[in-house]
Amino acid sequence: MEDFNIDSKGVNDPFSFDTGDVNEKKDKKYFVLIIYDISDNKRRYQMVKALLSFGFRVQKSAFEAMLKPAKYKKLIEKIKD
């Protein structure tokens, strides 16, 4: 396991990555935790439906997933919609 370092770009550790670098790290998978607080029932249902296609529900408003960078990028795009 790599140690984390602090360089001119900030903290560099094996558990985080810059979303701008997604295309450079195709072979790695990242643990992603998604937690939300949405009061509107329709929007909350849409979020749950989207997140179930990417990961596992661990609590009512929390999901976790192991995603490759390309899939992570798709998740972000889907959540923004």
N, C-alpha and C positions, 0 to 999 in steps of 0.2 A: 504494500500500500504506500502511496506517495504521501510525503509530508506536505503541509501547506506552507506557502511562502508568501511574503509580502514584497512585491516589486513595484515598479513605477506605475503599473496598471491597477494596483490594489492587491487584494488578497487573492491568491491562486491556490485553490485546494481541489481535491478530487471529487468533492460533493457539490460543486457549483460550476456554472459556466455562463458566459455572456451569450445572450440570445442572438447576438450578431454573429457569433462564431458557429452557429448551428451546422452549417454545411461542411465545416472542416473536421467534424468529429463523428463521422457516420457509423463507426463500429462500436461506439460506446453506448451504454444505457445509463439513464439517470433516474434516480428515485425522485418522484414529484409528489408533493402533498398539496392538495387543493382544498381550501377551507373557504366557505362563503357564508354570507348572511343576507338572504334575499327575502323580503317580506311579501312581495307579489307572488301569489300562487302559480300563475301561468308562467312567469319568468323562472321561478324556482323549478317547476316541473321540466321546463326546457333545459335548464342547466343540468339537472339530474340525468335526463335522457342523454344529453351529450356526453357527460362524464362517464356514464356506464359503458360507453363504447371505447373508452380509453383506459379505465382502471377499475378498482374495486371500492365499494362503499365501506368505510370503516366506522362511520357514525352518520347521523342524519344529515349533517352538512359538511362531511369530510370524506374525501376520496384520496386514494393513493395509487400510484402507477409506476411501473418501470418502463421508461420510454426512450427510444432512440431519438436523436436530435430531430430528424425529419418529422416523426410522429408528434414530438413536443411542439414543433412549429405549427402543425395542423391543429393541435389542441388549443393553442393560443389564438389562432385565427377563428376557430369555432366559438370560443368563449367571447371573443370581441363582437361577434354577430348579434 
